[in-house]
Amino acid sequence: MVPDFGEVESPVAAFAAEPSFAADSAERVEPTGFAPEAAQTAAEPNALAQRLDALQGALAEQRHMAAASSRQLKWVLAAASVAVLASVGFGVAQSVRLDSLANESRADEARLEQFILKQQSSIDDLSQRVAAQTAAVTAATAAAAVAAETPAAAPARPVVKASPAKVAPTPARRAAAHSARAAHAKSAQKTTR
């Protein structure tokens, strides 16, 4: 009932008519910040369950990321290992190839040295033959000059030419040939070292 303009309501009657102070407790409204203990204990397991579910989800995501990272790391390590093995294999192959080239070079050098020594001995033989022929020609010209100077009554002796193989080289020629061979041998030894 709403009082008219002229009526005054008593304050006690107005206080008792308010719904928050009604006699029936079913109609009573509880403040939101002060829940009874039973309601708090019922809400706590739900909150804990939600937190545990969230933590388990985060752990599962971390495990998934760790597994992906582990797979990626394995691939990177495998690729790095292959690269290292390939470079080591390449280095070994290059070393073997360089060693074989060095051996071929040494063999070519030895063959060249033998060829030069044969050429030197051939040149020495030819120079000895030329010296023997020159000596024979000078001996023949000297004999012819002596025969021309002697009277005709003297019996003519046949001029015997010395064969080039039997003529011994003079000591001066031997020393020159020996020094040339020794100098060549020393220079060949220096190049092989």
C-alpha positions as CSV (number, residue, x, y, z in Angstrom):
1,M,0.0,0.0,0.0
2,V,1.2,3.3,-0.9
3,P,0.5,6.0,1.6
4,D,-1.3,9.1,0.5
5,F,0.1,12.5,0.6
6,G,-1.3,13.3,3.8
7,E,-0.6,10.0,5.6
8,V,2.7,9.4,7.3
9,E,3.9,5.9,7.6
10,S,5.6,4.7,10.7
11,P,9.3,3.9,10.3
12,V,9.0,0.6,12.0
13,A,6.3,-0.6,9.6
14,A,8.5,0.5,6.6
15,F,11.5,-1.3,8.0
16,A,9.6,-4.5,8.5
17,A,8.1,-4.3,5.0
18,E,11.5,-4.3,3.3
19,P,12.3,-7.6,1.6
20,S,15.8,-8.0,3.0
21,F,14.5,-8.2,6.5
22,A,11.6,-10.4,5.8
23,A,10.8,-13.2,8.2
24,D,11.1,-15.9,5.5
25,S,14.7,-17.1,5.1
26,A,14.0,-18.5,1.6
27,E,13.5,-15.1,0.2
28,R,16.6,-13.8,1.9
29,V,19.4,-12.7,-0.5
30,E,23.0,-13.4,0.5
31,P,25.8,-11.1,-0.3
32,T,28.1,-12.4,-3.1
33,G,31.5,-12.0,-1.3
34,F,30.5,-14.1,1.7
35,A,29.6,-17.6,0.5
36,P,29.1,-20.3,3.0
37,E,32.0,-22.7,3.6
38,A,30.2,-25.6,1.9
39,A,29.9,-23.6,-1.3
40,Q,33.6,-22.7,-1.2
41,T,34.7,-26.3,-0.7
42,A,32.5,-27.4,-3.6
43,A,34.1,-24.7,-5.9
44,E,37.7,-25.5,-4.9
45,P,37.8,-29.0,-6.5
46,N,36.5,-27.5,-9.8
47,A,39.1,-24.8,-9.8
48,L,41.9,-27.3,-9.0
49,A,40.7,-29.6,-11.7
50,Q,40.7,-26.7,-14.2
51,R,44.2,-25.7,-13.1
52,L,45.5,-29.3,-13.4
53,D,43.9,-29.6,-16.8
54,A,45.6,-26.4,-17.9
55,L,49.0,-27.5,-16.6
56,Q,48.6,-30.9,-18.2
57,G,47.8,-29.2,-21.5
58,A,50.8,-26.9,-21.2
59,L,53.0,-29.9,-20.4
60,A,51.7,-31.8,-23.4
61,E,52.4,-28.8,-25.6
62,Q,55.9,-28.5,-24.1
63,R,56.5,-32.2,-24.8
64,H,55.3,-31.8,-28.4
65,M,57.6,-28.8,-28.9
66,A,60.6,-30.7,-27.3
67,A,60.0,-33.6,-29.6
68,A,59.8,-31.4,-32.7
69,S,63.0,-29.6,-31.5
70,S,64.7,-32.9,-31.0
71,R,63.8,-34.1,-34.5
72,Q,65.0,-30.9,-36.0
73,L,68.3,-31.1,-34.0
74,K,68.8,-34.7,-35.2
75,W,68.4,-33.6,-38.8
76,V,70.9,-30.7,-38.3
77,L,73.4,-33.0,-36.6
78,A,73.0,-35.5,-39.4
79,A,73.6,-32.9,-42.1
80,A,76.6,-31.5,-40.2
81,S,78.0,-35.0,-39.8
82,V,77.6,-35.7,-43.5
83,A,79.3,-32.4,-44.4
84,V,82.2,-33.2,-42.2
85,L,82.6,-36.7,-43.5
86,A,82.4,-35.4,-47.1
87,S,85.1,-32.8,-46.5
88,V,87.3,-35.4,-44.8
89,G,86.8,-37.8,-47.7
90,F,87.6,-35.0,-50.1
91,G,90.8,-34.1,-48.2
92,V,91.9,-37.8,-48.2
93,A,91.2,-38.1,-51.9
94,Q,93.2,-34.9,-52.6
95,S,96.1,-36.2,-50.4
96,V,96.2,-39.5,-52.3
97,R,96.1,-37.8,-55.6
98,L,98.8,-35.4,-54.7
99,D,101.0,-38.2,-53.4
100,S,100.5,-40.2,-56.6
101,L,101.4,-37.1,-58.7
102,A,104.5,-36.6,-56.5
103,N,105.5,-40.2,-57.1
104,E,105.0,-39.8,-60.9
105,S,107.0,-36.6,-60.9
106,R,109.9,-38.4,-59.0
107,A,109.8,-41.3,-61.5
108,D,109.8,-38.8,-64.5
109,E,112.7,-37.0,-62.9
110,A,114.7,-40.3,-62.4
111,R,114.0,-41.3,-66.1
112,L,115.1,-37.8,-67.2
113,E,118.3,-38.1,-65.1
114,Q,119.1,-41.5,-66.6
115,F,118.5,-40.1,-70.1
116,I,120.8,-37.2,-69.4
117,L,123.5,-39.5,-68.1
118,K,123.2,-41.7,-71.2
119,Q,123.4,-38.6,-73.4
120,Q,126.4,-37.4,-71.5
121,S,128.2,-40.8,-71.9
122,S,127.3,-40.8,-75.6
123,I,128.7,-37.3,-75.9
124,D,131.9,-38.4,-74.1
125,D,132.2,-41.4,-76.4
126,L,131.7,-39.2,-79.5
127,S,134.3,-36.7,-78.3
128,Q,136.8,-39.5,-77.7
129,R,136.2,-40.8,-81.2
130,V,136.6,-37.4,-82.7
131,A,139.8,-36.8,-80.7
132,A,141.1,-40.2,-81.8
133,Q,140.3,-39.4,-85.5
134,T,141.8,-36.0,-85.2
135,A,145.0,-37.6,-83.6
136,A,145.0,-40.2,-86.5
137,V,144.6,-37.5,-89.1
138,T,147.4,-35.4,-87.6
139,A,149.6,-38.4,-87.3
140,A,148.9,-39.3,-90.9
141,T,149.6,-35.7,-92.1
142,A,152.8,-35.7,-90.0
143,A,153.9,-39.0,-91.5
144,A,153.1,-37.8,-95.0
145,A,155.1,-34.7,-94.3
146,V,158.0,-36.8,-93.1
147,A,157.7,-39.1,-96.1
148,A,157.8,-36.2,-98.4
149,E,160.9,-34.9,-96.8
150,T,162.8,-38.1,-96.9
151,P,164.5,-39.3,-100.0
152,A,162.7,-41.6,-102.4
153,A,165.1,-44.4,-101.6
154,A,163.7,-45.0,-98.1
155,P,161.2,-47.7,-98.0
156,A,157.7,-46.5,-97.6
157,R,156.1,-47.8,-94.5
158,P,152.4,-48.3,-94.5
159,V,150.6,-45.9,-92.2
160,V,148.6,-47.7,-89.6
161,K,145.6,-45.9,-88.4
162,A,144.6,-46.4,-84.9
163,S,141.1,-47.6,-84.4
164,P,138.9,-45.2,-82.5
165,A,138.0,-47.8,-79.8
166,K,141.6,-48.6,-79.0
167,V,142.8,-45.1,-78.6
168,A,143.0,-44.2,-74.9
169,P,141.9,-40.7,-74.0
170,T,144.5,-38.4,-72.7
171,P,144.5,-37.6,-68.9
172,A,143.4,-34.0,-69.5
173,R,140.3,-35.2,-71.4
174,R,139.5,-37.8,-68.7
175,A,139.7,-35.2,-66.0
176,A,137.4,-32.8,-68.0
177,A,134.9,-35.5,-68.6
178,H,135.0,-36.6,-65.0
179,S,134.5,-33.1,-63.7
180,A,131.5,-32.6,-66.0
181,R,129.9,-35.8,-64.8
182,A,130.5,-35.0,-61.2
183,A,129.0,-31.5,-61.6
184,H,125.9,-33.0,-63.3
185,A,125.4,-35.6,-60.6
186,K,125.6,-33.0,-57.9
187,S,123.0,-30.8,-59.6
188,A,120.7,-33.8,-60.1
189,Q,121.0,-34.7,-56.4
190,K,120.1,-31.1,-55.4
191,T,116.9,-31.2,-57.5
192,T,115.7,-34.5,-56.1
193,R,115.9,-33.3,-52.6
